[in-house]
Amino acid sequence: MQPASAEGSNTDTGRALRRYGPVAAIAVVAALVIGVVVVGGGGNDDVATSDTTASDTDTGDSPTTDPDAGGPDAGDPDAGDPEPGDAEVTDSAPEADPDAPTDDGTESGDESPLPDGVMSFSVAEELGLDVDFGERCDTDTGRVKVQTFFAPECYAPFEGDNGGATARGVTADTITIVQWVSQDQDPILEFLTSAITNDDTNADDEATLRGMIEYYETYYETYGRNVELIVVEGSGTITDAAAARADAVRIDEELDPFMVWGGPTLTNAFAEELSARGIPCFSCGPGQTNEYYTDRPGLAYTVGKGPDQLDLLVAEYIGKRLAGSPAVNAGDESMQDTERVFGRIWIEASESSVTANERFEEYATDNGFDIVESQSYALDPATLQESAASVIARMKEAGVTSVIFNGDPIAPREFTNEATAQNYFPEWIVTGSVLVDTAAFSRTYDQDQWANAFGLSNLSARVDRSIGSSYAIYEWFQGEPPPAADNIGVITPVPNTFYAFLQATGPNLTIETFNDAAFAGEPTVRAVTAPSLSWGTEGIWPDEFEPDYRGVDDVTEIWWDPAATGPDEIDRDGSGLWRYIDGGVRYKPGEIPEGEPKAFVEEGSITIYTEPPPGESLPDYDPL
C-alpha cells in the first residue's frame, strides 16, 4: 500500500494549490480543498508520502490537496515498532506503499495464496521456489531497486496470455485511465489556496504524471499492459454539481475507462454519477463516512482517512491527553490554572456537516469530555469576517479555554485575528483538518494566537524533498527535476497506490479482482516520514468502519513554533514551522498514550529532517 502526499498549488499569475482535486490523500497529504468542507470532519491533509508510497509527506513540496488525504507516508520495516508513546522516531506510520513488505501468512509448502500469474518475492521464498525476478529486483532485500526506503516488494515478470479484454477499459495491451483536473482558474480554489502560490501549470502537471507513469511501469509488474492516460479538465468549478455530473457522463460515454483518478472536491455529484455507471474512482470527491464506500463496493477509494475516522482519533486524543487538566498552553495566563473547557469551531457546508458535528460530540462524551460551545461557519468570503467576530465572542462568553478547530485552511486567519481583537487568548487545538497543519497556511494566521496551537496532524514528519520524495524519485529516474516541481506531491499519491494494487491483482484485471488485491495487503510498514495505510478489514478501526476503503490509519502530534525558521511546503523561507513531537511518532486508534502531550517542548521534536531518520535510510541504485 502507499501513502498520500502533501504538495500542490497555484493562482492567477502564480496559481494557487489548485491540485487538491486530482490527488486523493495524506501529507502536505492528504485533499484538495477539503473533504472537511463538505462533510465537516477534516479531510486528511495530504499526508505526504514517498514516491513509492501514495504521497509525499511534508517534503518541502506544496500541500496535498486531496480532500481525503488524511495524509499518508509509509514506515520503517526495521524500526522495531516501539510501544505507543515511545519517543523513538521509528514508531511512525508507514509510507503508503501498498506493496510495502507484508507477511503473506503462507506456510512453507502451501500453494501460493496469490492470484494466477502473480508471484511476489516473499511468497516465492516461503514456498522455496526458484524464481527469476529480473533486473529490477534486489534479491538481497526482496525489494525493487529504487532509491527510496519505501521501495515495493519484487514481483516476478509475467509471461503468457493476460486474458486480453478482461474488463471495461482493458485490452491485452492497455488500461484506460482518466485523470480529472480542475480548471486552471477556479475562483473557489483560488480563494482557498491564495496563501500558497507556484507557477506549475496543467501542462506541467500532465508531463510530470506521464514521467512518473514511465517510472511505475519500469518497476511495477503490469502483466503486459500499459496505462493509457486521458486528462480531462473540469467543465465547471469544484462546487458545480451539474458540471461535475456532465463530466462523469462524458467520461462514461466517450472515453470508456477502467478507472478515474481525482474529481471536483466540493461536490459528490461526479463520484456518484461514475459509481452509478459502474466506473471505479480513486479520490473523486470530498471525504465521506464509510457507509458511502460500502454502499459502492469496489467503486470508490481514497488514500487518506475519512472524516469519521479522524473525529474518532481527535476525541481519543482529547480524552486521553487534555480532558480534566489545566489549559497550560493558553496564551491567557489566567486560563493556565483552569481546568480545560472545550469549544469547537467547525465548517458547515451541507447537512452532512451537521451530522458529523453531532457524531463528534457523541465521541467526545464517550471519551469523557463535553463541548460547552459549538459554533459553525460557512466558507463565504463575504461573511467570514463577520462570522468570526460572532463565533469568537460566543467562545469567550462561554469561558472556553481550548478551541477545537475543524475547518478549512483560510478561516483560521479570520478567527485568530478576531480573537486578538477581542483580547481572547485560548489554546488552539488542531485536528488534522486539511492544510491547517502546514507551515504555508499557518504563517498567515495571527502569530500571537497560533503560538498556542497544538494537536494532531494527518501529515507525517517533514523531510527535505531531496530525500526519498516523489520529487527526488522523479529526478533520480528521469535525470532532471519534474516539470511540476511544486505539485508533484499532490499528483503522485493516487497513481502510486493504483500501481501497487495493480501489481498485486495480476493479469485477470477486473473491478472485483482489483478490490480483492487492495483488501488482501497487510498495513504498510510503520515509519515517521510516512503514514501507515491499509484497505479492507484489518481490525484497526471499529466494526462500523469496516470494510475500510480509506487508506491512512494514523496521526502524529504537533505544535506550532513561531520562532523556528526554514522553508515551508513550497520552499519559501520564513519564520514559523510545525514541530513533530517525539520525532513524528505516529498513533493508530487505541494507541494514543495517556497524559499531557509534550506540546511546546522542543527536546525530542523535529521540524524538518535534512537526513533520513533512524531506520529509514535510502538504498543506492542506478535507475534502469
N, C-alpha and C positions, 0 to 999 in steps of 0.2 A: 504494500500500500504506500501511497505517497502523500506528503503534506501539501498544504497550500501555501501561497506566498503572500508577501505584502509589498507590492510595489505597483506603481501606476500613476498617471495623471495627465492634465492638460487644460488650457483655457483658450481664450480668444487668440492672443498673439502667442502666448506661451502654452496655452492649453492646460486645462485642469484635469486632474485624475479621472479622466472620462472612462478609463478602462474598468471600472468596477464591474460593469455588466459582463464582459467576456469571461472573467475569472470565476471561479466559484468559491473557494476557500478560502482559513488562516492564515501570517504573518504578515509585512505591514499592510496574511494574512486574513483570512480572512475571508470582499463583499461589496460590490460597488455601491453604491450608496448605502445601503444598509437594509438588511432584511429586517433590521430592527425598526426601520421607519414604517414598515407595513405591519409587522407583527407586534412591535413594541417590545421585543425581547432582545436585544443585542444581536447583531449578526456577528459572525466570527470575523475578527479582523484578519485579514489575511495573514493570517498566520503565516509568516514567510517560511519557505522551505527551500531545501537544497534542490538542485536540479533533478536528482533522481527522485526527489520527493515531490509532493504535489504543490510545493510552494516555496517561496523564498523568504525565510524568516526575515527579521529586520536585518537585511544585509546591506543596508545603505541604499537600497532601491526605493522606489516610491511605494506608498502604502497599497496594500492589496485592496482590490475593490469588490471582492465577492461579498454579496450581502450575507452569504452564509459562511463566509470564510471563517470561521471560528479560529482560524489561524493555524495551520499545522506545520511541523517540521519533524524530522524523524530522529531516532535515538541511537544511542551507542550500544552495540551488541556486547561490547566488552566492559560496559560501565559497571556491571555488577548489580545494578538495581538496588540501591540503598533503601532503607526504610523511609517512609514518609517523614519529612522533617529533617532528614539527614542533609547536611549542608554540602555534601559532595556535589560537584557540578554535574556529575554523570547521571543523577536521577532526574531525568527530564524527558519530555515527550519525544518520541522518535520522529525522525524526518518522515514525511508522509509517503515514503516509497512503498506502494502496495507490494513490492517484491522484496522488501527487506527480509532479512533472514528470519525464518519461522520454523517451528517444529511441526513437521507434517504428521507426526504421530505414527509413522509406518514402522511396523516391526520387521526386523530382518527376515527375509524370506517371504514376506507378504507380496501380493500383487500390487502394482503401482496404484495409488489412490488417485492419480491424476487422470484427466480425460485422455481418450485415444489420441496418439500423435504428440503428446506432451511429455517431456521428461525434464525435471529440474535436477540440479546438481545434488541437492540434499536427498532426494528420493533415490537417485541412482546410487548414491553412497550407502544409504540404508539397505538397499536391495543387493548391494555388492555387484552392480553392473559395470561393465567396462564400456563407457560411452565417450565418444569424441565430441566435446563441447565447442570445438572450433577456436579460432584465433582470438575471438572477443572475450574468452573466459580465462581468468586466472585460476588455474586448478589448485593452487596452494590455498586459496581462500574460498573458492566456490562462488566468487562474485565477478561481475564483468569488469573489464579493465577501463574503468572511467575514473577520473580524478576527483572523486568525492567519497567521503566516508560512508555515504548512504547509497552506495552502488547496489543495484539489484542483483539477485541471485542469478547464476548462469542457467540458461535453458538450452537444451540441445537443438542444433539446427534441424529444421524439418525437411524431410524428403518424401515425395509421393504426391498423391492426389488429395487436395484440400477440400474437395467436395463442391468446388465452384460456387454457384449462387445459393449459398446456404440460408440467406435471409434477404429481406429488402435492403437495397443499397449495397449489397455484397456480390462480388463476382469472384472468379478464380484469381484475379489479379489486383482488385481494388476494394476499398471500403470507403464509401462516400460519407464524408463528414461535413456538416455545415457549421461554420463559426459565425455566430451573430455578434455584431459590434454596434455600439451606439453611434449616433450621428456625430460628425466632427464638432458641431457646435450645438450641444443640447443645453438649453438655458437652465434646466433643473440641475444637471450635473455641474455646470459652471458655477452655480451658486454654492453647491455643496463642496466643491473642491477648489474654491477660489484661493484658499491658503496654500495650495500646492500646485505649482506650475512646472511644466517642462515643454520641450519642443518636439517630442515624439509625435509622429503623425500616424494616421491609419495605415498608410503605405509602409511606414517603418515597422509598425506592429505586425503587419502581414508578412513582411520579409523576415522578421525575427522568428515568427511562428514557423514559417516554412524551413528556416535554417535549423530550428530545433527538431522539426519532424525528420530531417535528414539524420540528425543525431540519434533520435529514438529508433529509427529504422535500421541504423547501423548496429546498435547494441541490444535491442529487444527483438525477440523472435516473433515474427508476424505471420508465419506459416504461408509464405508465398504471396502475401497481399501487401499493398502499399495504400496509405491513406490518400484519397483524392479529396483535397480540401477546397471547399467553396465558401468564400467570405460573403456574408450578407449584411449590409448596413441597414439598421432600423429605419423604417419609414416614418416613425414618429418619435416623440420624446420617451424617456423611460417611464413616464406615468400614463402614456396614452394606450389605454386598453384596446381600443378599436384598431389602432395601427398595429399593435402587438399581435392581435388575433389575425389580422390580414397578413402579417409577415409569416405566421405559422402556416396559414392556408397556402400561401405561395410556396413555401419550402416543401410542403407535402405534395402539392400538385405539379410543381415544375422541377424540383430538384431531387425528390425521391431518395433521401439519405437514410443511412443506417442509424445515425445519431446526430443530435445537435449539441453544440457546446455554447454556453452563455445565452443571455437573454436580457430583456429590459428588467431592471431590478426593483422597480416600484409598482409593478402590476403582475398579477398572477395569470393574466389572460393568455400570454404566449405559451407558458408551460402547460396550462390546462388544455389549450387547443391542440398542442402537439400530442399530449398523452391521449386525448380523445381520438386522435388519428393513429395511435399505436406507434408513435415515434419517441424513442427514449431521449432524454436530455440530461445534461450534466450542468448543474448550476444555472438553470434557465430563468430564475426569478428570485424573489425575496425569500429570506429564511422562513421555514414553515415548521409547525409541530409535526411529530412523527406520523400522525394519522394521515396527513396529506400524502406522504410517501407510501405508506402501507396500503392506501386506497388505490395506488397506481403501481402495483408491484412490477419491478424491473423497468419502469419508465421514467423515474426521476431519482437523481442522486445529487449530493453536494459533497464538497471536500471538507467544509467547515462544520461545526456543530450547530444544532438548531437552537432557537430562542428558548424553548422549554428546557433543553439540556443546560444551557448557560444559566438560566434562572435557578435551576436546582443547585448548581455549583456555587453561585453567589450566595444563596441562602445558607448553604452549608458553611461557607467561609465566614459569613457574618455571625452565625450561631456559635461557631467554634472559636473564632478569633476575637470578636468585638463585643458581642452582646453581654451586658451585665458589668462591663468595665468602664472606667472613666474615659472621656473623649480627649485622651492625652495628646492627640495630633491636631487639635483645633487651633486655629490662629488666635482665637479669643482666649486669653489666659483664664478668664472666669469659667470657661467651659471645661477646662482641663481636669478639674477635680469633680466634675459632674458625671454621673452615670450616663452613658450614651442614650440619646433619644433619636430615633431614626425617622427621617423623612425621605420620600422618594420622588424624584422628578423623572417623568417618562414621556416619550413621544407618542402622540395619538394620531394615527393615520387611517384607522379603519376599526370596524367592530372587533377584529382580531386583537387589536392593541388593548382594548378594554378587557377582553377575556384573558390576555396574557398578564395584565396587571393583577387581576383577581387571582390568577394562578400563583403569581409570585407571593402575594400576601398569604395564601394558604401555605406555601413553602416556608415563609417566614414563621408562621405560627408553629409549624411542625419542628422548626429549629429553635424555638424558644425566644423569639423576639417579635415585636409588633411594629407596624408602620403607623406612626401617630399622625402624619400628614402626607397625603398622596396628591400630587399635582401633575396634571398632564399639560402638554403644549402642542401646538401644531407647527409644522415646518413651513412657515409662511414668512418670507422676508418683510412683508408689510406689517405684520402684527407681532413678530418675535420679541422685539424690544419691549413693547407694552406688556406682553405676556410675562416676560422675565421679571418686570417690576412687581407684578401681582403675585407671581409664584414665590419670589424671594420674600416678600412681605408676609405671606402665609407661613413660610418655613420659620421665619424669625418669631412671629407671633406665637407659633405652636411650641417654641422652645427647642426646636430641632438642633442638636449638636453635630449630627452626622448625616450629610445629604448623600443619598444613594442616587447616582446619575445613570440613567439608561436611555440614551438617545443618540442623536446624530452628532457629527464632529464640529458643526458650526455653532450650535446653540450654546455650548459652554462659554463661549466668548461673551455672549449677552448676559448669561446668568452670573458669571463671575464679576463682570463689570458692575452689574446691578447690586450684587452682594456688597461690594466695596462701597458703592454709593450709599448703601443703607447701613454701613458700618457693622456688617454682619460677617463674621469670620469662622465658619464651622469647619469640620472635617469634610473633605470631598472624597467619597468612596466610588472609585471607578469600577466598572463591571464587565469590561471586555466588549462594550458596545463599539461598533466598528469605527476605527481610526481615531477615537478619542485617546487611545493609548499609543499614539505616535507622537514623536517629537515635533514633526512638521506642523501638526494642528495644535498641540499643547502649547507651543511657543506663542500662539496667537491669543491665549487666554490671559486674564488678569493674573500676573505672577504673584501678587500678594496673596491671592486666594489659592492659586494652584500649588503654591509651596506647601499646602496642607492636603494634597491629593495623593491617594494611595489605594491599593485594592488588587483586583485581579485583571489579568490580560490573557487573551487567547494567543497572542503573539509569542513566539519563542525568543529567547535571548538573542540580541542582535550580534551579527558578526560582520566584519568588513566584507564588502561584496566581492573582494578578490579571493575570498576563501570559500570554495565549495558551493557558491550560489549559482543560480541559473545563469547569471551574468558571466561568472567565471567558467562555467561549463561551456557556454556558447563560445567564448573567446578561446578556450583550450581546443575545442573541436574544430571550429571554423578558421582559427588563426587570426581573428580580428574581433573587435567589440561588436555586440549586437546593434543593429540599426536602432532598435527601440531600447536604448541603454537604461532608461528610467522605468519603462513599462514592462520589462521582461519578467519581473517577478509576479506581475499580475497576469501575464499571458500564459505562463507555464503550468500552474497547478492542475488544471483540468486535463490537458494532454498528458502530463506526467502520469496521472492516475489512470487515464484511459489505456495507455500502452502497457502499464503494469497489469491491468485486468485482462487486456487482450492477450498478453503473453501466457497468462495462466488459463485462458479459455481454450486455446488450441485451434485446430483447423475448422472444427464444426462451429462456426460463429453464428449464433442466433441471440435474440434478446434473452432467452432463458439461460443459455449456456454462459453468456457474459455475466448475468446476475449470479449464477452459481459460482463462477470464479471469484467475483467480488466478495461473496459471502464466505468462501472457503478459506481465505487467507487469515493468518493469525494477525493480531495487532502488530504494528510496526515497532521496531526496537525503540527503547526509550533513550532520550537524549535531552540536552539543554538547548541545543540550537535548532530543534525541530519538535513539533508536537507529535504525539502518538496518534495514529489513525487506525480505525478498523471499521468494517461494514459487516452487517449481519447480526447474528445472535452470539454475543461474546460473554454475556454475564457481567458486563461492565456497568450498564445502565439498568434502572428499574425495568420490570417486565413491560410496563406500558410504553417504553421507548424501543421495544424490540418487535420484529427485526429492525435493525438500525441502518437507515440509508444515508446517514450523515457521518462524516469521517472523523474529525478531530474529537478526541476524548478527554483532553486535559487542559489545565490552565497553569499559569505561574503568577507569583506575587510581585508587585512592582510599587515603586514610589517615585514621585517627581522631585528631581534635584534641579532647582532653577540655576544653581551655580556651576553645574557641570557643563563643560564645553566640548564641542565636537560636531560632526556632520549629522544632519537629520536624515530621513529616509531617502531624500533625493539629493544628498550630497551638499547641502547648504550648511556652511559652518555657522555656529552661533552658540548662544547660551541656553541651557535647559535641555536635559535628557532624562529619560526614564531609567531608573536603576532596577535591575532584576535581582531580587532577594536570593541569597544563597546561590549566586551564580546562575540563576534561572531555573532551579529545580522545579519540576512540574508535578501536578497532582491530578489524579483521576477521581471520580466520585468515591467518597468514603475515605480518601487518603489525606485530606487537609488536616493538619495537626491542630491540637487544642492550644490555646494561649495567645497572648498578644503577638501580632506579627512584628517582624523586625523592620518595620517601616521607619525610614529616616535614620537607619543605622548603616553607615557607609561600609563598615567592615563586612566582608563576605559578599558584597553586592558587585554587580558589573553593569557598565553602560553599554560598551561595545567590545566584543572580543576582536583583538587585532591578530590573534593567532588561534588556531583551533583549540577548544578547551580540552582538558584531560580526557583521554579515551575516545576522542573524535578526530584524530589526526587524519590527514589526507594521504592516500596512496600516490605513487608517482608513476604514471604511464604516459607513453606517447599515444596520441589518437590514431586510430586505424585509418 
